[in-house]
Amino acid sequence: MYVAVLVLGLCTICLFVAVWVAVWAYFGPGRGANQLGFAAGVVVLTLIANAEYDRLRTVTEHGGASVVTTADQPELYARVNRMAAQMDVPAPTVALADRSTTEALVVGFRPTETHLVLSTGLLETLDGDELDAVIAHELAHVANRDAMVMTVVAIPIVVANGILARSPLSALGHEDPEQGDRRTGHYFAYFIPIALLVRGIGRATAAVLSRTRETTADRAAAEVTGSPAALAGALRKLDARIDATPDQDLRQVAGISELSILPLRRSSGVVDGDDTGGESSGGWFRTHPPTAERIERLQRLEREQV
């Protein structure tokens, strides 16, 4: 894990240096060029990385989930509060998404400002013990501050994406060849390979961290509930339910797929042309371990308890 963090840190530094060099080259050597390049690097990276914060902060709203109260869902809140007390984390606010897809995720950078987002499809699929196990898994992410960690980890990826999207070279695709600043495009041309390289390395490294944290949350949920079999059963049911969900429904929740307890895509990983997260993909960018592996790990834990 420490190696992964180091790699991502180096990626961020490379992007910062790239911005600094571009500004320095554009304005040319002279008094204040170094300071201007440094300031531009800080501003550009900060503004682009802030997009990730905004995306996660509003994921509940974008996901179509509505906050419910204890009066609305007394039994559900009782489960959540019990699990939160066992795991020594503040009880999150619960938000429900009224749809058939099976969603379970937590959003919020601080444990005191966390939303637990569940879908009615998930609630209909699981029994009581399985639901407790899923809630415990999500609260383990809260206890480990995974939302904050993965947001920081995503900074070089977001910055690389932002550079690619905002590059003056995008003007080359315009019908009018005179559009865009040719000089700017010339100086920023080297951003493309740098950003592509950083994005690839960053995504692969972040995926390794994400899979590790999912495994850690599985183990924590199994320990807290005392029933690895309950979480294994939940994962098995959810995986089958996802495979039976229409493609159109899965596309509607693609934006929060990577945040859910299971990726909201078929095991084949072929939904809307995306094959990076499915069970059959090469796995370089997979954010979750294969479901079969997770279930096998939990089954081993169950056997060790006997």
N, C-alpha and C positions, 0 to 999 in steps of 0.2 A: 504494500500500500504506500509506503514512504517513497519507493522508487517512482510510483505512478504520480504522486504529488509533485515530486521533483521534476519529472518530465513535463507536467502541465505548467509548472512554474517557469521552466525554461522556454516553453512555447509562448507564454505571455511576454516574457522578456524579449524574445525575438520579434514579436509583433510591435512592441514598444520601440525597439531600436529601428524597425522598418519605418514606422511613422516618423521618428526623429530624422532619419537619413533623408526621407522624401522631402520633408519640410526644409531641411538644410540645403539639399540639392536644388530645390525649386527657387529659393530666395538667394542662393549663392553664398559663398563665404563672406563674412563681414561681421561687424560689431553686432552682437546680440543674436546672431544666427543660432548659436548653440542653445541659448536660453529659450528662444522662440521654438526651436525644435523640441526641446524637452517639454515645454508647456503644451505644445500641440499634441505630443504623444499622450500626456496625462489626460487632456481633455477628450481626445478622440476615444481612447480606451474606456474612459469613465462613462461617456455618453452611450457608447454602443453596448457596453456590459450592463448598463442600467435597464436596457430592454429586457434582459432575462429576468431581472427582479420584477418588473412590471408584469411580465407574462405569468410568472408564478403567483404573484399577488392577486391576480384577477382570474386564476384558473377556475375557481368555483363558479364565478359569474359566467365565464365562457362555457363551462361544462353544463350549464343549464340546471345547476343544483340550487335548491332553496333551503335556507336555514330553517330548521324546525326547533320547537321548544320542548321542554320536558312535558308540558301538558299535551302536546301533539303526539309525542312518542315516548311515553313513560317507561315502557319495557326496554326499548332500545337504549334510552339514556341510562337506565339502571345497569345494563350490561357495560356500557362505555365507562360509567363512573366506577364500577367495580374493578374493571381492568386497569383503569388509570390509577386507582388507589394501590393496586397490587404492584404496579410498575413504578410508582412514586413519580408520576408526571401529572401536571394539571389536566383536568378533564377537558377535552376539546369540545367546541361547538359542533353539533352534527348538522350536516346539510344532505338533503336527499335529492337525487336525480330520478325523476319519474320516467324510466325507460327500461327496456328489456335487457340491455347490455349489462354485464356484471362488473361494476366498478367499485373499487375500494382504494382510497388514497388519502393522504393527509397533505395539507398545504399550510404554509405559515413558517416564518423564519424563526420565531421564538415559541417555546413550548406554551407560553401564556396566550399566544395569538393563533392557535391552531384550529383549523377546520378539519373534521373527519368527514369525507365525502363518500357516501354510499349510494348505490342505485337500488331501486325497487327490484330489479332483476336479480341482483345479488341476494337481497333479503328473501326473495321467493325461492331461491335455489338451495340455500343452506339451512341446516337444522341449528338448534341452539348452541351445541358445543362447537360446531364448525364456525358459526358466526363469532363466538367468543375468540376462537383461534385467529380469525382474520383480523378482528379488532386489535388483538394483542400484537399481531404482526405490524399493523400500522402504527400502534403506539410505541413500538420498539424503534421505529424510525424517528418518532418525536424525541424519545429518550436519548437517542444517539445524535440528534440534531442533523439528521441526514439531509433535510431540505436545504439547510444553510450550507452544508459541506458540498453537496452536489451543485448548488448554484455557483459557489466559488470555483469549483472544478470546471464548470461550463464556461467560465469567462473567456479563455482563449478561443473556444469554439464559436461563441457568440460574436466575439470581436472579428474573427476570421470571416464569418458569414456576413457581418456588417461591412467589412472592407470590400468583399466581393460584390455585395449588392450596391454599394455606394461608389465603387470605382469609376472614375471618369472614363475608363475603357468601355463602359456600358454604352457610351455614345457611339461606339463603332457599329452598333446594331441599328442605328437610326437610318432612315431613308436618305436624309440629307448628310452627305459626307462631311459637310462643313460644320455640323453641329458638334458642340462640345469643345473644350479647350484642348487643342492638339498638344500644346506644350505640357499641360497638366497630365494628359494621358501618357505622354512619353515618360515623364518622371515617375508616374505611378505604375508603369507597366510591370515592374518587377514585383509589385504587390501580389499579382495573380499567383505565380508559383509559390510564393511564401505563404500566402493565405491558404491555398489548397493543401500544402504540406502540413501546416499547423492544424488545419481542420481535420485532416485524416488522422494525424497522430493524436490530436486532442480527443476526437470521438472514440478512437480505439482505447485510449487510456482511461477516459471517463467511463467507458462501458465496463472495463475491468473493475473499477471501483464500485460501480453500480451493482454489478453481479455479486461482489463481495458483501456489500451492505444488505442486499436482499437475503443472502445466505445467513448473515448474522441476525437479521430480523426473524427469519424462520426459526432459528435455534432459540432465540429469546422467547418467541411465542410458545414454542414447545415446552420450554422450562417453566414459564409462568402458568400456563394452563395445566401442565402436568400430563398433557396428552398430545404427543407428536402425531398420533393417528388422526386426531381431529383436524389438524391443519392439513395433513396429507389428504384426507377425505375431501376437505374444502377445495384444495387445489385440483383434485381430480374432477370434481363436479364442475368447477368453474371452467376448466379447460374444455370439458365436453360441451358446456353451454356456449362458450365462445365459438367453438367449431360449428354449432348449430345456428348461430346468429346470422341473419342475412347480411351480405356485404354492404348494403346501403347503410344499415344501422352501425356497422363497424366503422365505416368512413366518417360518420357523424361525430364519433368520439376519438378519431385518430389523434387529435391534438393533445389528449391527456393519456394516451395509451401507455407511454413509457412511465407514467407516474403511478399506474394502478398496480395492484398486487400481482396480476398477470397481464402481460401485454394484450391489448384488446385487438388482436388479429388472429387469424387462423393459425393452426400449427404449421401449415405449409408456408406461412409468412408471405403469402401472395395476396395482398389486399391493396387495391388502388396503386398497383405497380411497385409496392414496397416489399422488398424481400430481405431487409436487413435485420428484422427482429424476430423472425419466425424460427421454429425449432429446426427447420431443415437448412437454414442459412449457414454460411461459413462461421458466423458467430463473432466476427471481429467487432461489430458494432451492436451486438445484442446486449440490452440493458438488464435482462433477467437470465438467470441460469435456465436451461431447459427444464420444463415442468417435470419430466420423468426423473431427472437428476435430483430435483428438490424432493420429490416424493420418496425416492430411494434413500436419501439422507435421513428424512424423517422416520422412515421405517427402521433404519438402523438404530436411531435414537430410541424408538419404541422397544426394539428388542433388547437394548442395553438396560432399559428400565425394569425388564422382567427378571 
